[in-house]
Amino acid sequence: AQSVSQHNHHVILSEAASLELGCNYSYGGTVNLFWYVQYPGQHLQLLLKYFSGDPLVKGIKGFEAEFIKSKFSFNLRKPSVQWSDTAEYFCAVNLISGGYNKLIFGAGTRLAVHP
Amino acid sequence: GAGVSQSPRYKVAKRGQDVALRCDPISGHVSLFWYQQALGQGPEFLTYFQNEAQLDKSGLPSDRFFAERPEGSVSTLKIQRTQQEDSAVYLCASSPSTEAFFGQGTRLTVV
């Protein structure tokens, strides 16, 4: 079955530290890849997405992610985190099959950034 | 409105009660998804509509769960004879093509 794995469930960082959140998926077909963020009390928001082309994609708020096809990975990075980045981060894979989409999520990584 | 709207935001149901959760997608969005998010977990796919057609209901956990989108816009997720394990946040998302936009969710608590 198709699945999305996020390696870290909880990450605690100090402000200005660098961030990397791992994401691996298991699906051999055509995929679109996403990172969503959920700030406390808010709905899921799109952080960045990869459809095709340059495997290094840049999103909002200084986040970027790199698609490595051979490793089935789409890791999220930020060089210097801020307290306002405290949130839960979800990796998601859009399986394109039979003319429709099926968005599969990982379990999420809860990030806490301390001032 | 500009975004996906879900109602109610919170629902407390007694075990055995039927509930209906509503989703108003962004106007013109063809695709509509329902997800269930248990505490501490990622959203789990329940079902998918393309316009009024329910193309995938493989994620519905039991025959107590039923979803419809009769006119290709508003959708309702119905849960019959609720049980405690149904307690979760139910998320609706709509999409014009491949990017999904999520609502705030309905937090269902079964007591």
Interface residues (C-beta under 8 A of the other chain):
Chain A: V4 Q6 N32 F34 Y36 Q42 H43 L44 Q45 L46 K49 F51 F90 N94 I96 G98 Y100 N101 K102 L103 I104 F105 G106 A107 G108
Chain B: G3 S31 F33 Y35 G40 Q41 G42 P43 E44 F45 Y48 Q50 L55 D56 L91 A93 S95 T98 E99 A100 F101 F102 G103 Q104 G105
